[in-house]
Amino acid sequence: MRAKEESVGPVEIRPGIFWVGVNDRTTDLFEGMWPLPHGVSYNAYLVVGQRIALIDSVKDHYAEELLRNIAQVVDPARISYLVVNHMEPDHSG
């Protein structure tokens, strides 16, 4: 049985750019069709400069983990921009 999530925490990719997503190890199929033997990662990024942008989000039931990851970098209330690349649930939760 796979764990629900694998907590990694934020990862600084470059100065001011952080991966704040969540690893979901329980999802077995992508879009109900394609096998995911190791689950899936919901990629969300935080860009910190004069203003702060959150690029993409996670499925709604992983929102708390996303907020914990963001809070390790900045106060989530300081986010100025939310960029949603497309409206699938794993990006727009």
ChimeraX attribute file (.defattr): number of C-alpha atoms within 10 A of each C-alpha:
attribute: neighborCount
match mode: 1-to-1
recipient: residues
	/A:1	5
	/A:2	13
	/A:3	10
	/A:4	13
	/A:5	17
	/A:6	12
	/A:7	13
	/A:8	13
	/A:9	19
	/A:10	22
	/A:11	15
	/A:12	15
	/A:13	10
	/A:14	9
	/A:15	9
	/A:16	12
	/A:17	17
	/A:18	21
	/A:19	22
	/A:20	29
	/A:21	27
	/A:22	25
	/A:23	22
	/A:24	21
	/A:25	18
	/A:26	16
	/A:27	19
	/A:28	17
	/A:29	13
	/A:30	11
	/A:31	9
	/A:32	9
	/A:33	8
	/A:34	9
	/A:35	12
	/A:36	14
	/A:37	12
	/A:38	13
	/A:39	18
	/A:40	17
	/A:41	16
	/A:42	19
	/A:43	17
	/A:44	22
	/A:45	22
	/A:46	26
	/A:47	19
	/A:48	17
	/A:49	10
	/A:50	7
	/A:51	10
	/A:52	19
	/A:53	18
	/A:54	21
	/A:55	19
	/A:56	22
	/A:57	26
	/A:58	25
	/A:59	16
	/A:60	13
	/A:61	10
	/A:62	19
	/A:63	15
	/A:64	11
	/A:65	19
	/A:66	23
	/A:67	16
	/A:68	16
	/A:69	23
	/A:70	23
	/A:71	14
	/A:72	12
	/A:73	17
	/A:74	15
	/A:75	11
	/A:76	15
	/A:77	8
	/A:78	11
	/A:79	16
	/A:80	11
	/A:81	13
	/A:82	14
	/A:83	14
	/A:84	15
	/A:85	11
	/A:86	10
	/A:87	10
	/A:88	12
	/A:89	11
	/A:90	18
	/A:91	19
	/A:92	17
	/A:93	15
